Amino acid sequence: MTDHASAPPTRSRVWLPILLVVLLLAGLPVAVWLDLRNLSENALQVQARDLNSVITSVRTYYASNVVSRVLSVPGHSQVVHNYKDIPAPSRFPRRCRSSSAR
């Protein structure tokens, strides 16, 4: 009987670990790219949520403070989305303008 433990490794046994290492090294950039893609997608979603919150806060402030003051002025006031199409001498009554605009 021959002893297989003392036999020199064949060519296929030498190339198998080398091939495995090369394949793992080639797959490393793909794994990094997928990880960075996931991280950037999560960061963009957080930024979009934060921006949405800021815009909603500004719209709420404007609706509750500026629009209510314009509508409280005696006379005919309109709050419309197409304000540029409506001819008017001034967009806001004098009482609602800042002191620098006077």
C-alpha positions in Angstrom: 0.0 0.0 0.0 1.1 3.5 -0.7 0.9 6.3 1.8 -1.1 9.3 0.3 -0.2 11.6 3.1 3.5 11.8 2.1 2.7 12.1 -1.6 3.5 15.5 -3.2 0.5 17.7 -4.0 -0.8 17.4 -7.5 -1.1 20.4 -9.8 -4.9 20.7 -9.3 -4.4 20.9 -5.5 -1.9 23.7 -5.8 -4.1 25.8 -8.2 -7.3 25.4 -6.2 -6.3 27.7 -3.3 -4.7 30.2 -5.7 -7.9 30.3 -7.8 -10.0 30.7 -4.7 -8.0 33.7 -3.4 -8.1 35.4 -6.8 -11.9 35.0 -7.0 -12.3 36.4 -3.5 -10.1 39.3 -4.3 -12.0 40.0 -7.5 -15.3 39.9 -5.6 -14.1 42.4 -3.0 -14.8 45.6 -5.1 -18.3 44.3 -5.8 -19.0 43.9 -2.1 -17.6 47.4 -1.3 -19.7 48.9 -4.2 -22.9 47.2 -2.9 -22.2 48.4 0.7 -21.5 52.0 -0.4 -24.6 52.0 -2.5 -26.7 50.9 0.4 -25.1 53.5 2.7 -25.7 56.3 0.2 -29.3 55.3 -0.4 -30.0 55.4 3.3 -28.3 58.7 3.7 -30.4 60.2 0.8 -33.6 58.9 2.4 -32.7 60.5 5.7 -31.9 63.8 4.0 -35.2 63.7 2.0 -37.2 63.1 5.2 -35.4 66.0 6.9 -36.0 68.4 3.9 -39.6 67.4 3.8 -39.9 68.2 7.5 -38.3 71.7 6.9 -40.6 72.5 4.0 -43.7 71.4 5.9 -42.7 73.6 8.8 -42.1 76.6 6.6 -45.5 76.1 4.9 -47.3 75.6 8.2 -45.6 78.8 9.6 -46.5 80.8 6.5 -50.1 79.5 6.4 -50.7 80.3 10.1 -48.8 83.6 10.4 -48.5 85.4 7.1 -51.7 84.3 5.4 -53.8 84.9 8.5 -52.4 88.5 8.8 -53.1 89.3 5.1 -56.7 88.0 5.4 -57.3 89.9 8.6 -56.7 93.3 6.9 -60.0 95.0 6.1 -60.8 95.1 2.5 -60.7 92.6 -0.3 -57.7 90.2 0.1 -57.2 87.0 -1.8 -54.8 84.1 -1.1 -54.4 82.3 -4.4 -51.7 80.1 -6.0 -51.5 82.2 -9.2 -50.7 85.5 -7.5 -48.5 86.6 -10.4 -51.5 86.6 -12.8 -53.6 88.9 -10.6 -52.9 92.6 -11.2 -52.4 94.5 -7.9 -50.5 97.6 -6.9 -48.8 95.7 -4.2 -48.7 92.1 -3.2 -49.2 92.7 0.6 -50.9 95.5 2.5 -48.5 98.1 4.1 -49.2 96.7 7.6 -47.7 93.3 6.6 -44.5 94.7 5.0 -41.3 94.8 6.9 -40.0 98.2 8.1 -37.2 98.2 5.5 -39.7 98.0 2.6 -41.4 101.3 3.6 
